[in-house]
């Protein structure tokens, strides 16, 4: 039995009130709750992001749902400094 890592993605759920944040636990793992800005960071399976976004948007206490862009970002930084230096050198000329 091998352990497989499930691809996960975070959803930022902006709410009108934080009273209903416990209801969000049935959709995924609640990682952070901001009391000041009234949002919840919710981790869900990456395959379920589209369907859960629609479900969460239909809840009365949810303003909007924003999916994290982290899976789309390239996380390898080899040679980035040289590319940035070359780009600024070209802009100066």
N, C-alpha and C positions, 0 to 999 in steps of 0.2 A: 504494500500500500504506500504509494508515493504521495508526498504532499505537493499540491499544485497551488501556486499563487493565482488568485482570481484578480483579473484586471478591474480596478476600482476607479471611480471618478467622483469628485466632490461636486455637490450642488449647493449653491448659496440661495437660501429661501428667505426672502424679505417678507415680514409679517406686519400686520396692523397691531397685533398685541402678542405678547409672549405667553399668555395664559394657555395657549393651545400647543405649546412646543412638545409636550409629552405625546401628543397624537402623531407627531412626525417620527417617533421611534418605530412605528410599524412599517415605515417606508425604507428605512436604512439606519445607519449608525450615526447618532448625533455626536459630532466631535466638538463643536464650539457653539455657544450662544452669546451673542452680543446684546446686552441689556440696553446700552445707550443707543445703538443704531438699529436695534430690533431685527436682527437677522440670525439665521441658524445655518451652520455648515453641516451638511449631511453627506455621508459617504454611501454610495450605492454601487452595485455592479455596473460595469461599463456597458454591458449589453442592454440594460434596462433604463438607460438614461432618458431616451426619447419618450417612452411610455410613462415613466414616473414624472417627467416634467409636465406632461399633459394632465396627469392625475392631480399633481400638486397645484397647478394653476386653477383647477376647478374648485379648490377648497375656499371657503368664504374668508378665512383669516389670512390668506396668502396674497400679497401684493404682486410679486413676480418671482420667477425662478431663473437663476443664471447658472449655466453649466461652466465648470472650470475649463480653461484652455490648456491646462498642463499636458494632457496627452498629445496635443498637436505641436508642442514646443520641442525643438531639438535640444537635448540636454548634453550634447558633446561640445566641449569648448576648446578642442584642440585647434590651434591656429586662429582663433578669433581675434586675439590681440594684434596679430600681424595684418589681418584683414581690415581691422579698424584703423590701424596706422596707415595702411595704403589708401583707404578711403578718405581719410582726413588730408593726406598728402595730395591726392588728386583734387580735392575740393579747394585747397589753398592755391593751386596753380591756375 
